[in-house]
């Protein structure tokens, strides 16, 4: 008998499975041929603790020590820069406050990112407190922890039926019986809940598109910060000598293997181009991922109030990697009856009870 059957092999499922593997036998089922195939494999891979709603920020800050020290640490310096047009002062100042940035002279900003256009960038701000995350190694380390504790991580196991509880019987190419099911299915989490007879909580998958460009102007981009357009209207991030640019879109869609919308991508690239001196002449590749949100845009963590052996680890909304250490620990605490380290108000705001009548 499996103690915890985790549906979903992205960062949500693997981190929760790793925490729970200290308390019982864990089996993770991933529908695709590789772990982290969907949202987790298409992440911008940045740790910025001030990004998101207060409860998300609390999870990110509680994850900080893990990111820095676990398994040798997962962080490397990146930094974050915000840029805005001359007519965007009010929005710029609001973003500076929310993200804890320091305004900087435009000349200094151009020193960090030489392609910024002094004729179109009116304001800039920056801080060093943003880091690249080694997301692939984090996925593999959580999977290794599960296996090290006697669990299994199985790919190509698409769930086709769920019945239960007492025990749960899950069909996914073979039959699995489990005392608890952990729903970490990302964009498909509501479908899994409906299959299990637990009922949806109103998750909305939203598309986020990305393009990889050659290094603009032949610059060495490795030391550039991540660059964010005011109101998160676009962002750009160095990646392996190239530049990733996203329109920061959030279009509600049905769960699917996402791809970039050409028009949305073009509009986002135009917003980026308006702030730089180097035009976009070629895209090396483009893709999209799905970021799933609960109605209140907070993560959904813990046992379902009506069916406690059905556990939610969903609604990460693009914050999955940066919150994973604390979010997974909270799931394990709530499942195993331990006292969470997070304050009671934050825990209550993250539990699925808030989304049930």
Secondary structure, 3 states (H helix, E strand, C coil): CEEEEEECCCHHHHHHHHHHCCCCCEEEECCCCCCCCCHHHHCCCEECCCCCCHHHHHHHHHHHHHHHHHHHCCEEECCEEEEECCCCHHHHHHHHHHHCCEEECHHHHHHHCCCECCCCCCEEEEECCCEEECHHHHHHHHHHHHHHCCCEEECCCCCCEEECCCCEEEECCCEEEEEEEEECCHHHHHHHHHHCCCCCCCCEEEEEEEEEECCHHHCCCCCCCEEEEHHHCCEEEEECCEEEEECCCCEECCCCCCCCCHHHHHHHHHHHHCCECCCCCCEEEEEEEEEEECCCCCCEEEECCCCCCEEEEECCCCCHHHHHHHHHHHHHHHHHCCCCCCCHHHHHHHCHHHHCC
